[in-house]
Amino acid sequence: MRYECKFLIALGGTILIEIVALFLIVRAFYKIARNQLSNIRLLFSGFICSFSTLPYLWFLLPVIMPSRNVFITVGEIFVILIETLIYYFLLQTTMKKATVISMACNASSFLIGLLFFH
């Protein structure tokens, strides 16, 4: 299977996993009600985060990183930082909550990805 096809599968899976995680975190953990933060805004935020960062992780970082371990470490840190900012602005929450949301969403997609694809 071509690298680009694997990327599209990973993108779809990442978007799905991270949006589900986002809804669980926001609605169950932080107990933010629908009247405070709409489902559409959550859906849009989760989609934008994954869609904005995964291409860099798949196509740019492997070219400039010297090893797989460095690539994974730097890549995940980069993704968490960027997505934290996106969540901060789109969800209009605190930086601390945005960081927790980003870390939890990325941990869920990373771990589920390891489980199914490695």
VENQUI-V63344 format. One record per residue. N is the residue number from 1. RES is the residue in one small letter. SS is DSSP state (H for helix, E for strand, - for the rest). OMEGA is omega as a letter, one per 20 degrees, with the letter a starting at -180 (999 if undefined). Layout:
n=N res=RES ss=SS omega=OMEGA
n=N res=RES ss=SS omega=OMEGA
//
This chain:
n=1 res=m ss=- omega=a
n=2 res=r ss=- omega=a
n=3 res=y ss=H omega=a
n=4 res=e ss=H omega=r
n=5 res=c ss=H omega=r
n=6 res=k ss=H omega=r
n=7 res=f ss=H omega=a
n=8 res=l ss=H omega=r
n=9 res=i ss=H omega=r
n=10 res=a ss=H omega=r
n=11 res=l ss=H omega=r
n=12 res=g ss=H omega=r
n=13 res=g ss=H omega=a
n=14 res=t ss=H omega=r
n=15 res=i ss=H omega=a
n=16 res=l ss=H omega=a
n=17 res=i ss=H omega=a
n=18 res=e ss=H omega=r
n=19 res=i ss=H omega=r
n=20 res=v ss=H omega=r
n=21 res=a ss=H omega=r
n=22 res=l ss=H omega=r
n=23 res=f ss=H omega=r
n=24 res=l ss=H omega=a
n=25 res=i ss=H omega=a
n=26 res=v ss=H omega=a
n=27 res=r ss=H omega=a
n=28 res=a ss=H omega=a
n=29 res=f ss=H omega=r
n=30 res=y ss=- omega=r
n=31 res=k ss=- omega=r
n=32 res=i ss=- omega=a
n=33 res=a ss=- omega=a
n=34 res=r ss=- omega=r
n=35 res=n ss=- omega=r
n=36 res=q ss=- omega=a
n=37 res=l ss=- omega=a
n=38 res=s ss=- omega=r
n=39 res=n ss=H omega=r
n=40 res=i ss=H omega=r
n=41 res=r ss=H omega=r
n=42 res=l ss=H omega=r
n=43 res=l ss=H omega=r
n=44 res=f ss=H omega=a
n=45 res=s ss=H omega=r
n=46 res=g ss=H omega=r
n=47 res=f ss=H omega=a
n=48 res=i ss=H omega=a
n=49 res=c ss=H omega=a
n=50 res=s ss=H omega=a
n=51 res=f ss=H omega=a
n=52 res=s ss=H omega=a
n=53 res=t ss=H omega=a
n=54 res=l ss=H omega=r
n=55 res=p ss=H omega=r
n=56 res=y ss=H omega=a
n=57 res=l ss=H omega=a
n=58 res=w ss=H omega=a
n=59 res=f ss=H omega=a
n=60 res=l ss=H omega=a
n=61 res=l ss=H omega=r
n=62 res=p ss=H omega=a
n=63 res=v ss=H omega=a
n=64 res=i ss=H omega=a
n=65 res=m ss=- omega=a
n=66 res=p ss=- omega=a
n=67 res=s ss=- omega=a
n=68 res=r ss=H omega=a
n=69 res=n ss=H omega=r
n=70 res=v ss=H omega=r
n=71 res=f ss=H omega=a
n=72 res=i ss=H omega=a
n=73 res=t ss=H omega=a
n=74 res=v ss=H omega=a
n=75 res=g ss=H omega=a
n=76 res=e ss=H omega=r
n=77 res=i ss=H omega=r
n=78 res=f ss=H omega=a
n=79 res=v ss=H omega=r
n=80 res=i ss=H omega=r
n=81 res=l ss=H omega=a
n=82 res=i ss=H omega=a
n=83 res=e ss=H omega=r
n=84 res=t ss=H omega=r
n=85 res=l ss=H omega=r
n=86 res=i ss=H omega=r
n=87 res=y ss=H omega=r
n=88 res=y ss=H omega=a
n=89 res=f ss=H omega=a
n=90 res=l ss=H omega=a
n=91 res=l ss=H omega=a
n=92 res=q ss=- omega=a
n=93 res=t ss=- omega=r
n=94 res=t ss=- omega=r
n=95 res=m ss=H omega=r
n=96 res=k ss=H omega=r
n=97 res=k ss=H omega=r
n=98 res=a ss=H omega=r
n=99 res=t ss=H omega=r
n=100 res=v ss=H omega=r
n=101 res=i ss=H omega=a
n=102 res=s ss=H omega=a
n=103 res=m ss=H omega=a
n=104 res=a ss=H omega=r
n=105 res=c ss=H omega=a
n=106 res=n ss=H omega=r
n=107 res=a ss=H omega=a
n=108 res=s ss=H omega=a
n=109 res=s ss=H omega=r
n=110 res=f ss=H omega=a
n=111 res=l ss=H omega=r
n=112 res=i ss=H omega=r
n=113 res=g ss=H omega=r
n=114 res=l ss=H omega=a
n=115 res=l ss=H omega=a
n=116 res=f ss=H omega=a
n=117 res=f ss=H omega=r
n=118 res=h ss=- omega=999
//
